[in-house]
Amino acid sequence: MIRDESVLAVKQCDFDALQAKLSEAKSINDELIKIIEEINSIAPLAEEPEIRLG
């Protein structure tokens, strides 16, 4: 809600758009985890440490 002395405006949340963005973020996160797991599987071959999540 935006409020000043002369105007009161209320913006409505677009829950469908929010859900779409959350779904996209989850897909990106899932893909990043897969990539990190792949990197970690070959890290010992390069004598490099694994990437730690969390």
C-alpha positions in Angstrom: 0.0 0.0 0.0 1.3 3.4 -0.9 0.1 6.4 1.2 0.8 10.0 1.2 -1.2 13.0 2.3 -3.3 13.2 -0.8 -3.4 9.8 -2.3 -4.2 6.3 -1.1 -3.3 3.6 -3.6 -3.5 -0.1 -3.1 -1.7 -2.5 -5.4 -3.1 -6.0 -5.8 -0.7 -8.9 -5.7 -0.6 -11.0 -8.9 -0.3 -14.4 -7.3 -0.2 -16.2 -10.7 2.8 -14.1 -11.7 4.4 -14.7 -8.3 3.9 -18.5 -8.6 5.4 -18.5 -12.1 8.5 -16.7 -10.8 8.8 -19.1 -7.9 8.5 -22.0 -10.2 11.2 -20.5 -12.5 13.5 -20.0 -9.5 13.0 -23.6 -8.3 13.9 -24.9 -11.8 17.0 -22.7 -11.8 18.0 -23.9 -8.4 17.4 -27.6 -9.3 19.6 -27.1 -12.4 22.4 -25.5 -10.4 22.3 -28.4 -7.9 22.7 -30.8 -10.8 25.7 -28.9 -12.1 27.3 -28.7 -8.7 26.8 -32.4 -8.3 28.4 -33.0 -11.7 31.4 -30.7 -10.8 31.8 -32.5 -7.5 31.9 -35.9 -9.2 35.0 -34.9 -11.2 36.6 -32.6 -8.6 38.9 -35.4 -7.3 40.2 -36.0 -10.8 41.4 -32.4 -10.9 42.6 -32.5 -7.3 40.2 -29.8 -6.4 37.9 -29.6 -3.4 34.2 -30.2 -3.8 31.7 -27.3 -3.8 29.8 -27.4 -0.5 26.1 -26.4 -0.4 24.6 -24.6 2.5 
